[in-house]
Amino acid sequence: MMGFPFKSFGTSVWLGLKYFRIAWFRVKLGVLTLSMVAASFTFFTGFRGFETSLTFIPVSIIMAVAFSAVMLHLVKWSIHDVALFKALGANRGTITLAVLLELTILGLLSSALGVTVGLGFIFPLQGFKVFQSAGVLTLTVVLFSVLLGASVGALSVWRESKRTVAEILSYAG
């Protein structure tokens, strides 16, 4: 069988990093959007705190849905790249792993930036009390949102990679 030998994990990492470089415009837009979501979440949780689960649960759901929607949108923008990798001989698992790695890295970097900005805004108002109210629980929700968003994006790529290259390109417009 002709094509690239996309069997190893190292090749998947290379493919993910190459894809990351190609899609720089989409990456910048994704970082900006996800950072704003994480900053807003951090500001809200640091200012209000989680006294009850009545504030924690809805805000966490909104955060997870927002991350998933943004990452799914980024995947839809890059569907041409999935077709290209498939045409070059990459199998479904390799393409999905590359996208999962890219979205996870993108989400973690964006979240770190957003949490830093959020803490920067709330720290002058709350002082060191902010670390008591927006501590481990906030970071847990942010990490959960990143992993959920990356998984939703990878699942979308997994489904799209079932199609032929011609079907992917005709569907992408």
N, C-alpha and C positions, 0 to 999 in steps of 0.2 A: 504494500500500500504506500503510495507516494504522499508526501506532505511533511510537515515539521514534526519532529518527535516530541510532542507536548505531553510527556508522561511524568516528568519529575516535578517536585515541589519548587525547585530553583527556577525552572522555566516558568512556572506559574507566577512566581514573584517577579521575574523579569518582565513577563507579559503585563502584569499589573502596573509596574512602574513605568513601562513604555506607554501604556494606555493613559496613565496619570499625566505624563508629559504632553501627550497629544491633545488631551482634552483640557488644556489649561484655562480657557475661558469659562467652561462649565465648572471647573474646579473653583475658580475664584468666586463665581456667583454662589456656588454651594457653600463655600466657607463663610461668605458674608451672611447668607440666610441662616445657616445653622448656628453661627455665632450669635446672631441677634436673638434667636429662639433661646439659646442657652443663657445668654445674658439676662433676658427678660425673666426667665425661670429663676435664676439665681437671685436677681433683685427682688422678685416677689417673695420667694421663700425666706430670704434674709430679712426682709422688711416685716413680713407677717409672721414668719415662723410657722411651725407645724404643731400648733397646740392640739388640734384634733385631726382625726382622719378625714373629716368633712372638707377640709381645705387641701389636704395632701392628695387624696385619690383623684379628684377632678383635674387638678393641675398636672399630676403625673400622666394621666391619660391624654390630656391635650399635648403635653410635651412629646410623648411617644408617637402620637398620630402626626404631629407636625414634622418630626424627624423622618418618619416613614414616608410621608407625602413628598418631602423635599428629595429624599434619596430615590424614590420611585420616579420622580420627575427627571432627575439627573440620568437615570438609567434609560428612560424613554428618549432623551436627547441623544444618547450615545448608541442607539440601536444599530446605526450604520457600522460602528466599530465592531460590534458583535458579528455582523454579517461578514466583515473583512476577516476577522480571526477565524470564523468558520470556513471561509473560502480558502484560507491558508492551511487548513487541516487541523485546527485545534478541536479537541473534543469538548463535549458539553461540560464535563467536570472541570476542565482547565479554564474555560471561559468563565464559569460560575465562580471558581475560586479566585481568579484574578479580579473580578468585579467585587466579590466579597472583601478581599484584602483592600482594594482601593476605597470602597465605601467605609470600611472600618477605620482606616487611616484618616480619611477625610473627616469622619465624624469625631474621632478622638482629638484631632488638631483643632477643629472648629469648636468643640465643647470646651477644650482647655482655654482657648481664646475667649469664648463667651463667658465662662465662669470667672475668668480673671477680670474681664470688663465689668461684669455684674457685681463682683466683690469690690471693685474699684469705685463703683457708684454708691454702694450701700455702706462701705466702711466709714466714710465721713459722717454718716447719719447715725450709725449704730455703734461704732467703735469695735472693740474686741468681742462684744456680745454677738456680733454677726456669725462668728465661728461656732457659737453654741447652737444657734437656731438653723444655720445653713451649713451644716457640717457633713457628716458621713451620709446622712439620708439624701441630701441633695446630690452628692456625687454618685450614689447608688442609682438614683432615678436617671441621671444623665447617662451613665454607662448602660443602663437598661435600654434607654431610648436609642443610643447609638447602635447597640447590638440588634435591637428590633428593626431599626431602619435599614441597617446593612443586610439583615436576613430577608427583609421584604424585597429589597433591590435584587439580591442574589436569586431569590425565588422567581422574580420576574424574568431575569436573564435565563434561568434554567428553562422556563416555559417557552421563551422566545427561541431558544437555541434548538428546540425540537424541529422547527421549520427549516425549510431549505433556504439557501442564500437568496434566491429569487423571491421567495415569499416574504422574507424579512425585509428586503429592500422595497418591495412593492407596498408592504404594510406601513413602512416608515415614511413613505411619501416622498 
